[in-house]
Amino acid sequence: MSANQQQHKRGKTAKGFDATEKVVVAVKASKEIPRTALVWALTHVVQPGDCIMLLVVVSPHSPGRKLWGFPRFAGDCASSHRKSHSGTALEQKSDISNSCSQMMLQLHDVYDSDKISVKIKIVAGSPCGVVAAESSRVQANWVVLDKNAPPGPPPLCSICQHKAPVFGKPPRWFSYSELELATGGFSQANFLAEGGFGSVHRGVLPDGQAIAVKQHKLASSQGDQEFCSEVEVLSCAQHRNVVMLIGFCVEDRRRLLVYEYICNGSLDTHLYGRNREPLEWSARQKIAVGAARGLRYLHEECRVGCIVHRDMRPNNILITHDFEPLVGDFGLARWQPDGDLGVETRVIGTFGYLAPEYAQSGQITEKADVYSFGVVLLELVTGRKAVDINRQKGQQCLTEWARPLLEEDAIVELIDPCLGNCYSEHEVSCMLHAASLCIRRDPHSRPRMSQVLRILDGDVVMDSGYISTPAYANGNRSGWMWPDRQQQQHSIPVKQASQVSTGSKSYEALRTAWERERESILRRC
């Protein structure tokens, strides 16, 4: 990646390109376009009020080569289809423009479209000549090229430099012997954790991908349902703040799930672990915002509909050494295309995080996750556990102890003593405000996760008058879709998914789905 910066006076230049910084990001349409150059410009160059021109350069037509042979952007769920567009030049140009627009929608976590303008221009010609001409025309301060950008996604953690998995690929079917080899025979040296579900071991695939292998205990009807649920949900949901499912293994009575390896453990070990270093406030803020983005994606942006995690707590928020959080453990998750999840006859979850309406009547909606996330926010601020029987009476339940203090905005009484005075009072106030809304007893008065994220970012202060139900806009990885289009496009995959997760032949259906129609999984993510 290269960049050349020049100083220019502010003022209007080319029509529609009036900004403090004028940045041209040039990419080629003759190959799969990486996002690296654009993301680098958005994160390292521009500020609110600036403007980026995404300049898509199409090489001149040559014999035997289609002028507009243009695959999707790297990272798009549809990128593996490698379809070339046909039709008139105008139609082909429209296809490219639509793909670019979808790409920008995917980057809503990276930049604020209300504050940074991105314009798309498609030009045919010599790359050097086109870039030079357009940069001169708009008097660009920066020109960012992708010609020297490293291939593939950046590492998951800047310290560990573990290879990040590629978005858009369906989960792979592993053999048990492959996973034995990757984990050194599930050796004690690679052991990570053990719980009611089974054990987790670290491993490395032949391509260098670090993995975490969850080996379920011997198959049972309940365990099979949870296993299928996790495969089903994670094959549909891919987001940088959601742990990615790389693959799975079903052999005889063995049930294994293969995830990307997250290097720095779970949030609970950093908040409550023995011999721990206190989490700095900046890390707590970053974890809260990232986890909120992951939940927002699951509730409001996933193309298959609303996914309810049902077990949101620090143990299920994994973090890197950069304190980037990823929501994990989807064994209890539920989803429906219209967000209507009904009533559960068996209440499952962790005491201290259960929403009142779910604990009392089994009513399950995404607002149950919002309540649980509010408890997590309180834990981040206070450093206290959701339930701690070692504390004196009246302080054992975090939410009940915190409610009166939240009403008084008593930051000094609520803040974790380990932080001392090393915190942002504004950010703490925003986090406590978000928590107070999330843990309201009435689920209808709790905010959506998109609203929670805005509060955490300090963009807005909300009361019950601003709380509203979700519209279920979809498509973090491949554009936004309205419910009627979503229902039409996904009616068949949703039906198949229902067959996969229930019934005595769930694994036969799962194997058939992946072996006969692997690409159909891409349409569900």
Steps between C-alpha positions, in 0.01 A plus 500: 500500500635843411384849584609844393387798704508862387375809675216691333285788605142428597235588249282369223676314221324252274124495524377309805847450636534772760674366812787568737690195373442365149603135475503276193504125563579323173417133448491271197185335369699238311544286814324434829524834673647494853363730766839575651571829321154640569498394866851644545386836361188502719692416817829686445436798275154654507324692776137617530426737213748340260414333170626181335470414133501124442645487150434164333726464197402259223784397271457566126328222306732241350421198273369200686439698818169640623515872562274481805595164650453616857472271803370610838713676757720281717315429823155500340310177566435471128863548396567131449245477222736691268223595266580725206241753398358503152275740315543856382787716619251710696361190676849373573601835643186497714594154633842627602349808664254283695780276622696804614195636681454167678865517596447837663203365697724226635737762638246683717695386807814665362367848420198725544339566162333813638841653577725362224385512138597215266444545127536215250633554149559232237739581216645290218856565391863464592525480881791744525342755271154478653626532858724793413223681311232455768736590783595819322137583419384484862831638636541199728706532816544123517515227236473149642579202275436134571774366271741424788241410763574168673267218387232372733349655812718665766597283798238454767735629771787745444705330773445130422475559122267202467358457154141624480244275328350612172143628513247353262614139510253237621600282797718209394436135583809367683593141565583404856853402396559848358408658833707247692800601292430873539475478881788258555260221591300735724806521722505654845746760370226628267220481757312828545185439704236253609133542585165326502510472119843331484855625442677759282847457350719731298631389162654611173380401153748421219444846349611667827151589624487486881184327620312411817332158488199448725452128554150427626436218742355180357194574289160538663171638369542828688869525413423431136244780493746747650773383261272542197384838630854628524595376152179641357529844659871556442484389137250782449676768706838647410616823658832621636355505853351150478720192535522327162417134457763355267359149491363201686537124529231233535645148518326214674401653835763774486387862469767769455484868409799686354527876568754767434732515801463814712828553676428688824230294666156611614398825666422340835863392550610861462232640728510236773792266434766437761829689470344719235605846397205742531345581164567859401193709428589537131495120467163477675353763271635325191361165616157650571477668159628196308268257677209739435587497130499121499158486665364773272602287203333190643176681585459749218734435209542127441335406172319195636317707761527569871741273691459494879813384683324411830823474701667840481754527785873571542589130464365511145679817391846407373769764453829541316811663642379817326184465714285448194196303624325216320167355610520121527325182617176473303384165638183660643436743215166523320403678180201571281475703179226724642646533851204316659655235724191418707506355852746248643367219716847444647687807624872473425773749584711627786354631822569871543475568125147373433246763398197501736244420228710206380565361850134529598309400188752375244430793267805529275582799281816689416420727796608213730851537353478876553428443869796261532725747324393769747624273780832459315531879475450527877771240552738697279439820695490358853735203476237299691350163404135477400441280803748483789384312810816606683377858518279629779123479477355756259813500283501139379292572189674762289192640327300546820794665676569728202145617417468772767856617433427522128200722569728736692777479237736411786813436295737511799306223677465289186845524344746214549746605777780334301473779243577776748453828313620356168178507300294727279208636701305565181546144371414352839186713514398384151562136588298526820219673314497217244503241778210665683286483183602143419404357842152649509245243612263573211656356182315749278674791673849361436693641206603315188870416475547763229372756751724358775798542269413863434478566873839335560649712223362809675286597201165507676326491837174305494197456719205265459342730245775417251491125543349323200474154352747381236433517128725199435716654232738230381833435337817610674711310250303549182264797515180593683174326423143584602282231660289421193806439286667312782203265540486433127870436459553292812179302531662179373828516702305584816279194449805283443665639810194411705525144375868489589459604862211275595399139458677166516664542159660836570855384423399325178336826393807696607734276303274510194477880519876544507598223258237567231450875529804655669447830326152531648666573834639819350148624435422459869792708631 
